């Protein structure tokens, strides 16, 4: 290994170069910090792909209490009310902080923020930047800010493979890159690694987002929460491209409708119709497809001629697919989009392992509950990054030993994707979940098995939740349980549960 890491010893290590990781690093300045990114900053991060923007109560007709009420309704009984309240109260200030870092938000002629509407929001409160290019614009500004901050050492092209633990506490980060393995000694590490879209065949996320942070935390002994709750976006452009092109909920917020091949708006019977909570719309679309129909988004009248101006990224993707949104219907289907579950953390981002914090999609703060309210996720990442930085800065640095490098092969999600896509999609059932757990267990016990280990924890958590709630819908348990309970799991518990499953009947998967 040619990299000289001695001068980096003891620095906090932030794993992940998306919005959560960049903001944490910026808030830690001027404390020296190491930012570890698997790809060049700004490349292959879900943050850069975010179209919808950030939700915050900035309108004259809005306030944090209304935002909270919408969030709790979407979360279907599993939000932590106190946590959600504190995060959403801080939302408006978070927008201003981003503007201070140079994010060019969309504004009205008088200088106020342009506010968009998305599903399950009772007010216009979505702040955009560059129309449907919000994530890209935020990342542009934050990457520039990080690169101009001398106390942030950026190491690109290296992927964290293991967290070293001594006496139950974080002792370092083992990473692998083009020149081999390297060990960063540290008693303070932050997971900001994003989601799990790469574990599914159909996703709107980068294929490299394979739950790496979840695996790192789990193998370090951390508790994970609500792993079964996976949001499927109802309007991904149905075509051959993978990842799939997201058609932002903001398009429906501007009046676009969902129809089938006959032109019928089959969501008319739903409360809220096209702007009902995402889990409800996704299931309706999924079931209509399963009945043999085709499903489309109709933008021809609303937004109509303004579509390309308001949503240039989506319009460009449609053009590349040979679709003219001013004349053609847009074929759609649900696709994996966001993981509400993650590493269990408190409001300061602390996990159950001393010396380990988590922020962004990899973390489970209690804000999202069983179903994420649209555009709350970027707000959460920006708000919580500051609290993580404050908590980490107040934690004393510890002396740790140089660990011996171990063999940690590159994770391979390929065998996991069909298993999760089949059993852990929009609609689930107990037998399918058991079959998934049986298939994933031998994979999870092999080397390079981090994607399978994450998939197994999701499958076991889903199997244990014998009810339907939010984004978790079981055909064999279609009703709510009497009491809403947050689920928790560890990797060891998931492995043990899978080993105890009865063998499949002969000839049955």
HELIX and SHEET records of a PDB file:
HELIX    1   1 UNK A    6  UNK A    8  5                                   3    
HELIX    2   2 UNK A   19  UNK A   28  1                                  10    
HELIX    3   3 UNK A   46  UNK A   49  1                                   4    
HELIX    4   4 UNK A   64  UNK A   75  1                                  12    
HELIX    5   5 UNK A   81  UNK A   89  1                                   9    
HELIX    6   6 UNK A   91  UNK A  100  1                                  10    
HELIX    7   7 UNK A  134  UNK A  147  1                                  14    
HELIX    8   8 UNK A  197  UNK A  199  5                                   3    
HELIX    9   9 UNK A  212  UNK A  219  1                                   8    
HELIX   10  10 UNK A  249  UNK A  253  1                                   5    
HELIX   11  11 UNK A  273  UNK A  275  5                                   3    
HELIX   12  12 UNK A  278  UNK A  290  1                                  13    
HELIX   13  13 UNK A  304  UNK A  306  5                                   3    
HELIX   14  14 UNK A  307  UNK A  310  1                                   4    
HELIX   15  15 UNK A  312  UNK A  320  1                                   9    
HELIX   16  16 UNK A  360  UNK A  362  5                                   3    
HELIX   17  17 UNK A  376  UNK A  394  1                                  19    
HELIX   18  18 UNK A  414  UNK A  423  1                                  10    
HELIX   19  19 UNK A  430  UNK A  444  1                                  15    
HELIX   20  20 UNK A  450  UNK A  464  1                                  15    
HELIX   21  21 UNK A  491  UNK A  500  1                                  10    
SHEET    1   A 5 UNK A 152  UNK A 156  0                                        
SHEET    2   A 5 UNK A  33  UNK A  37  1                                        
SHEET    3   A 5 UNK A  12  UNK A  15  1                                        
SHEET    4   A 5 UNK A 189  UNK A 191  1                                        
SHEET    5   A 5 UNK A 356  UNK A 358  1                                        
SHEET    1   B 3 UNK A  54  UNK A  55  0                                        
SHEET    2   B 3 UNK A 126  UNK A 127 -1                                        
SHEET    3   B 3 UNK A 115  UNK A 116 -1                                        
SHEET    1   C 3 UNK A 159  UNK A 166  0                                        
SHEET    2   C 3 UNK A 169  UNK A 177 -1                                        
SHEET    3   C 3 UNK A 180  UNK A 185 -1                                        
SHEET    1   D 4 UNK A 363  UNK A 364  0                                        
SHEET    2   D 4 UNK A 342  UNK A 344  1                                        
SHEET    3   D 4 UNK A 224  UNK A 225 -1                                        
SHEET    4   D 4 UNK A 488  UNK A 489 -1                                        
SHEET    1   E 4 UNK A 230  UNK A 237  0                                        
SHEET    2   E 4 UNK A 330  UNK A 339 -1                                        
SHEET    3   E 4 UNK A 295  UNK A 298 -1                                        
SHEET    4   E 4 UNK A 257  UNK A 260 -1                                        
END                                                                             
